[in-house]
C-alpha cells in the first residue's frame, strides 16, 4: 500500500470521527417506547455518551483549543437529570440498580463525567501568558453545576459523626442538621456498589487536582466560584469515611487511594487551629472536615464478636495509611485508643501459642510496634491516664497463657520437639516488654516521678505470686515484665542523676551513685 504521512492520517481520522459524531448526535438520546425496555435504552445511551466523549475529545483538542460544541451540550443535558434523579431517590431505591444493565450504564456515565470535570493533559497559554488548564466542558459554571449534581447523587451532606463533640458547629457547609441530612443507610448501600466505587475514585481524582485548598489564590473574577467548588469538594470528602467502612477489607487498593487523598487534605490543617470571626469559609470548612474524619474513622478500628476490625483485615500498607491519618489528626478518642490496644495485644499474644501460625495473626508484630510508636507521638494530645493504660494493655502481658507449670512441663515431655514450650511462651513477650519499658520511661520528663507511681499498683500485682505450687505462666510473664519495667525506670534515674541531682522515692540511693 502507498505510504502516507502522519498529517494525512490525522486529517482522515478527524474527518471520520466528525462524521461518526454527527451520525450519533442525530439519534441521541434514544427514547424507549415503553418502561419495560427502559434499562436497555439507558445502556445504549450510556454507550453513545462514552463514544461521543472519546471521539469528540480528540477533535476538540485540535490546535489546543476547546469550544462549546453540540456533543458536549447534548451529553451534559443528558447526564445532569440522571444524577439529579439519583439525588431524589428514597432509601429503599438506593440499591445498585433495578437491573444489571442500569448499573453498567451509570458506571459508564460516571467515566464520562470524569472526562467533563477533570482537566485534560494539555495546557495552553492564556492572555496574561500563564498556563491554563483545558477542559472539555469549558464553562466553569456548568462544571460547578455538574459537580453539584454528582455530589448530591453520591456524596450528600450527612450529620456530624455520632462521637463528634462540638455541637455548636453542627450547622455548617460540611455537615447538615438532622432534618436536612441525607440518609446514612442510603449512602452505605450506594458505597458498596460498583458505581459507588467509581464515584469515590473520581472524587479522589478531583481532590488530587485541588490538593492545596489554602494557598491557591484565584483571580478576583474566579474567587467566588472557586470558593463554592472548594467547599463542595470538602463536603464530599466528609462522606468518604462512610465509603471506607462500607468497603471493609474488600477493596484494599481503593481504600488506600482514598486514605491517601484524605491525608493530603488533612495535611493542610493544624489541630491547634481555632477559628474566629476572620476565618475564611474554606479554612473553617477544612477544620470541620478534619474533626469529622477523626471521629468517623473510629469505626475502622472497632471489632465485634464475630470478626476482627476492618483495620486488622486490611493489608499492612493500608494499615499504615490508617495510622498515618490517625497520627496526623491527633487527639485520638478513648474508644479508639482502647481499640488499638486490643489490636496490639492480640498481635503479641497470638505469638505465644504452641501452634502459632503467621497466617492466623491479624497484624504483624512490626505493625503492632508501629501503632505504639504513633500513639507515643500523640501522648501529649491525650490524658496521661489513657496513654499509660494503652501501653499496659497493648503489650499483651495481661492476656498471657494461664496454663500451670505442671501442665506445661507435662506437655514438654509428651512432645518430641526441639522447641521448649515453656521458653517459647515465657520469652515470646520480650519484644513487647522492651517497647513497653521504653515508652513508659520516655512518656514525659521525670517519668519515674510522674508515671511510675501511676503504675505501681499494677506492677505490685504482677510481682505478687501465689504459692509456688500454683504459679502459672501468666504470673511468670507478668513478674518478668514488672521486673523489666522497674529496671528500666532505675536505669533512667541513674542516667538522669548524672545530669541533674534528683532524689528518687522509688529507687534506693545506692543505685544512683
KEDOVEX-515455 format. One line per 8 residues: their letters; for each residue x, y, z of C-alpha. Coordinates in steps of 0.001 Angstrom, whole numbers. Each point is the difference from the previous one (the first is absolute). Layout:
<rs>
a	X:Y:Z  ...
</rs>
This chain:
<rs>
xxxxxxxx	0:0:0  1064:3579:-543  1713:1684:2902  -1713:3096:1380  1421:2574:2341  -1246:477:3547  -1850:3219:-800  -2171:-1702:-2612
xxxxxxxx	-865:-2840:2413  -997:2454:2735  -2135:2009:-2412  -1768:-3134:-1229  -647:-1147:3582  -1452:3371:955  -2278:-53:-3034  -1227:-3509:807
xxxxxxxx	-469:866:3676  -1958:3141:-881  -2339:-1982:-2254  -495:-2641:2700  -750:2717:2563  -2559:1562:-2300  -1682:-3356:-552  -137:-786:3738
xxxxxxxx	-1380:3425:856  -2866:-468:-2433  -1320:-2933:2038  1066:1055:3513  -1644:-499:2388  -1994:-3053:-1009  -3384:29:1723  -1669:-3272:1085
xxxxxxxx	-3461:-835:-1263  -1033:-1512:3347  1269:-295:3576  851:-3678:-450  2884:732:-2366  1166:3167:1791  3088:-1569:1584  1188:-1335:-3369
xxxxxxxx	-299:3452:-1558  1853:1577:2930  2919:-2335:-636  -30:919:-3697  -100:3722:785  2855:-406:2467  2048:-1692:-2717  -747:2849:-2390
xxxxxxxx	1036:2529:2662  3258:-1841:489  654:-84:-3759  -815:3712:-345  2437:883:2784  2810:-2130:-1450  -422:1120:-3593  -935:3583:747
xxxxxxxx	2831:475:2476  2613:-743:-2639  -1527:2353:-2542  -652:2882:2367  3618:53:1176  1257:796:-3490  2371:2990:155  -345:-21:3815
xxxxxxxx	-3389:1686:-96  -3252:-1125:1549  -3272:1523:-1087  -3518:-702:1204  -1325:-2452:-2556  -3273:-1750:-589  1130:-3383:1305  1199:1420:3335
xxxxxxxx	-3299:1814:522  -1949:-3144:-917  1967:-2210:2382  -217:2585:2787  -3776:344:-465  -429:-3773:130  2211:-763:3037  -1121:2846:2277
xxxxxxxx	-3654:-1143:421  1134:-3586:659  2265:1110:2847  -2750:2205:1414  -2430:-2911:-97  2452:-2084:2049  124:2799:2543  -3787:-179:423
xxxxxxxx	-67:-3777:540  -1568:-1293:3162  1896:-2336:2332  -1662:-3094:-1363  1027:770:-3588  3676:640:728  1039:-3465:-1068  2623:-624:-2648
xxxxxxxx	-2614:260:-2727  -3311:-1416:-1068  1954:-2116:-2452  3549:-928:-857  -305:2051:-3196  -860:3181:1916  2976:-509:2303  2355:-414:-2953
xxxxxxxx	-1546:3049:-1674  530:2233:3023  3560:-1238:374  704:970:-3618  -1602:3400:523  2170:682:3037  3062:-472:-2163  -1421:2576:-2392
xxxxxxxx	-603:2316:2968  3675:-364:911  965:1076:-3528  -2162:3098:319  1109:973:3515  3713:-796:-119  2443:2119:-2013  1626:-1519:-3020
xxxxxxxx	3734:-699:-62  693:2881:-2398  301:3661:1016  36:3215:-1962  1120:3535:738  -2666:2508:1008  -27:3721:-824  2259:826:2948
xxxxxxxx	2614:-2517:-1116  -671:-2629:2677  -840:-3647:-524  -3695:-806:179  -1641:-3398:368  -2173:-1245:-2826  -3420:-1514:685  -2366:-1691:-2392
xxxxxxxx	-2833:1691:1895  1456:3452:-356  -2652:1913:1962  1004:298:3713  -3604:558:1045  -1134:-3185:-1786  2851:-1954:1576  -1133:1212:3412
xxxxxxxx	-3582:-979:-795  1131:-3472:-1050  2158:-295:3124  -2989:938:2180  -2152:-2687:-1598  2789:-2558:358  378:922:3685  -3733:-217:627
xxxxxxxx	-192:-3451:-1594  2996:-1659:1685  1278:2243:2817  -2976:1809:1595  323:1972:3200  -207:-2204:3082  -284:820:3677  3018:374:2235
xxxxxxxx	1523:-3338:1075  -1642:-1390:3106  3108:509:2133  525:3571:-1098  81:2306:3005  -209:3554:-1345  -3766:367:-157  197:3771:-634
xxxxxxxx	1439:-671:-3477  -2739:-2389:-1050  -1425:2331:-2659  2777:440:-2544  747:-269:-3729  1526:-3432:647  -2559:-1724:2229  -3753:361:72
xxxxxxxx	-2530:120:2787  -1914:-3211:759  -3014:1373:-1882  1937:968:-3143  2457:-2899:-97  -160:-2833:-2491  -510:-3550:1160  3196:-1694:1112
xxxxxxxx	-1514:-3374:-851  -549:1109:-3591  3621:1129:-312  1329:-3240:1497  -2017:-2074:-2478  1196:2120:-2893  3626:-83:1164  153:-3783:-159
xxxxxxxx	-1020:-100:-3675  2181:173:-3104  -1217:3484:-852  754:1093:3574  3592:-1168:-418  306:1852:-3319  -1436:3164:1563  2480:-146:2900
xxxxxxxx	2961:-377:-2376  -1287:2960:-2033  -202:2094:3159  3528:-1078:855  1150:1291:-3422  -1823:3298:547  1702:401:3376  3413:-636:-1523
xxxxxxxx	-669:2816:-2491  -845:2379:2870  2370:-1301:2650  1047:3396:1366  -3204:1707:1127  1534:2707:2189  2950:1372:-1978  -1626:251:-3424
xxxxxxxx	-998:3568:-782  -2414:280:-2944  -632:3267:-1785  -2763:2281:1264  -2452:-986:-2748  473:-3721:771  194:211:3791  -3697:-525:754
xxxxxxxx	-354:-3060:-2228  3314:-1413:1265  -1245:291:3577  -3255:-1754:-871  1853:-2841:-1704  2436:-369:2891  -2760:-109:2614  -1821:-2579:-2103
xxxxxxxx	3117:-2204:-253  544:213:3765  -3635:-911:636  305:-2985:-2339  3180:-1085:1770  -1889:-165:3293  -1986:-2952:-1403  3072:-2042:-1000
xxxxxxxx	380:-1616:3467  -3464:-1515:-506  1263:-1541:-3242  3100:-1393:1733  -2056:-1667:2712  -2454:-1406:-2576  2831:-1472:-2071  1516:-1742:3039
xxxxxxxx	3028:-1980:-1251  -1522:-838:-3409  1591:2889:-1950  3493:450:1451  1430:1917:-2973  -2876:2479:-113  111:322:3808  3677:912:-181
xxxxxxxx	-602:2589:-2722  -2839:1652:1929  2029:54:3239  2923:1591:-1858  -2353:2710:-1305  -1373:691:3483  3557:240:1321  881:2573:-2682
xxxxxxxx	-2995:2074:1091  659:-381:3740  3633:1133:-410  -1270:3511:-673  -1674:213:3422  1546:519:3398  -1690:-1583:3051  907:3103:1985
xxxxxxxx	-1896:2288:-2382  -2937:1801:1606  -2422:1795:-2348  -1089:3547:708  -2051:2695:-1698  2725:635:-2570  301:-3653:-1036  -853:-567:-3645
xxxxxxxx	-2783:-2474:-842  2516:-2362:-1607  2224:-116:3100  -2990:-501:2255  -1354:-2781:-2210  3409:-1695:-96  107:-14:3804  -3496:-1460:267
xxxxxxxx	876:-2663:-2563  3103:-1145:1885  -1840:-98:3312  -2739:-2060:-1621  2462:-2416:-1619  1702:-476:3363  -3268:-1267:1474  -1225:-1889:-3063
xxxxxxxx	3109:-2158:-387  -424:-1507:3487  -2286:-2575:-1623  2959:-1353:-2002  1631:-1200:3226  -3041:-1360:1832  -354:-3798:156  -3081:-2067:759
xxxxxxxx	-545:-3466:1402  -181:-1666:-3424  3044:1428:-1760  3008:2289:552  2:3678:-878  192:1287:-3576  3476:1317:767  1274:-3476:883
xxxxxxxx	-1355:-1475:-3234  1710:2534:-2269  3484:-476:-1519  2856:1407:2055  691:2834:-2454  -3584:1214:406  211:-472:3783  2899:2457:9
xxxxxxxx	-2112:2534:-1874  -2736:-425:2636  2504:679:2755  1503:2844:-2029  -3239:1967:-89  -622:-868:3675  3352:1518:903  -596:2998:-2242
xxxxxxxx	-3375:886:1519  1244:-554:3593  -2167:-40:3148  -1182:-3619:-321  -3162:-857:1880  35:-2352:2972  -1998:-2560:-1986  2546:63:-2828
xxxxxxxx	2875:-298:2464  -1552:-3041:1634  -717:-1591:-3385  3624:439:-1035  1255:-1454:3276  -2182:-3063:-567  1335:-383:-3562  3623:196:1173
xxxxxxxx	-667:-2349:2915  -1474:-2633:-2308  3015:262:-2270  2530:-562:2787  -2132:-2574:1819  -689:-2116:-3084  3706:-704:-340  276:-1618:3398
xxxxxxxx	-1954:-3127:-962  1609:-3326:-759  -1922:-319:-3280  882:3498:-1231  -574:702:-3700  883:3290:-1687  -3145:-246:-2167  -2197:-5:3104
xxxxxxxx	1401:3287:1335  -2119:3080:-648  2929:2439:-167  3751:-543:10  2149:717:3030  1682:2795:-1991  -3395:1569:-588  -825:-271:3704
xxxxxxxx	3233:1824:848  -808:2627:-2646  -3395:607:1617  1706:470:3356  2460:2427:-1618  -2837:2074:-1452  -1889:72:3286  3222:943:1805
xxxxxxxx	308:3016:-2298  -3574:967:963  447:-371:3763  -167:3754:564  -3402:177:-1711  -1702:-2447:2373  -281:-341:3780  3002:-1771:1524
xxxxxxxx	-2358:-2453:1690  -1338:-1165:-3371  3439:-144:-1584  1534:-2074:2795  -3044:-2290:-62  530:-452:-3736  3642:-1001:498  -758:-2532:2720
xxxxxxxx	-2911:-1533:-1913  1725:-110:-3407  3071:-2026:1001  -2004:-3229:410  1353:-771:3468  -3442:178:1571  -1306:-2725:-2342  2729:-2610:321
xxxxxxxx	-435:-3759:235  -1515:-1108:3314  1250:-3588:-232  1730:-1240:3154  3643:-934:105  -946:-3635:618  -2135:-31:-3176  2749:1665:-1991
xxxxxxxx	2650:-2444:1220  -2266:-2924:-874  -512:1396:-3515  3764:440:-386  638:-3651:849  -2776:-1282:-2249  1178:1887:-3089  2989:-1142:-2036
xxxxxxxx	1149:3427:-1083  3135:2065:297  -2103:2949:1117  -571:467:3692  -3656:1066:403  732:1608:3347  2727:2238:-1439  -2044:693:-3086
xxxxxxxx	-2901:1387:2033  1976:1849:2672  2498:1719:-2293  -2406:755:-2858  -957:3281:1689  3533:1362:149  -396:2370:-2922  -3253:1478:1265
xxxxxxxx	1431:365:3516  3021:1847:-1394  -2287:2396:-1893  -2219:433:3064  2983:882:2205  1385:2426:-2564  -3279:1843:-493  -740:186:3728
xxxxxxxx	3383:1477:877  -150:2541:-2838  -3665:963:382  884:3273:1734  2755:1792:1888  860:-1677:3331  -2178:-2992:-853  1036:-1808:3185
xxxxxxxx	-1657:2761:2023  -3081:559:-2178  -682:-3381:-1635  1465:-2656:2256  -2351:817:2938  -2971:-450:-2383  992:-3539:-963  1441:-1180:3332
xxxxxxxx	-3240:-1757:1078  16:-1990:-3246  3688:-865:296  -496:-1111:3593  -2867:-2226:-1093  2162:-1517:-2731  2787:-681:2504  -2252:-1566:2651
xxxxxxxx	-42:-3693:-821  -2031:-2583:1820  1613:-3043:1569  2677:-1628:-2212  -2204:-3028:-630  -2707:2082:-1670  2165:2322:-2079  -1110:101:-3634
xxxxxxxx	1487:1378:-3209  -2025:3169:306  1635:896:3335  3502:-759:-1278  -372:2215:-3072  -1532:2839:2012  2672:-214:2710  2676:72:-2682
xxxxxxxx	-1646:3029:-1621  -275:1849:3327  3674:-663:775  1029:1273:-3439  -2085:3165:370  1465:748:3444  3493:-619:-1356  -668:2427:-2853
xxxxxxxx	-1172:2706:2399  3029:-647:2212  2370:365:-2913  -1825:3146:-1120  490:1525:3451  3666:-962:17  482:1839:-3274  -2076:2965:1170
xxxxxxxx	1933:223:3267  3207:573:-1905  -1499:3079:-1621  -2180:1413:2791  30:-773:3685  -3386:-1533:717  -1052:-2032:2986  -2080:-3014:-923
xxxxxxxx	-2854:-1323:2102  60:-3385:-1680  3659:-799:-663  2447:-542:2852  2718:2703:225  2703:-2646:-316  -1101:-722:-3570  301:3662:-948
x	3665:336:974
</rs>
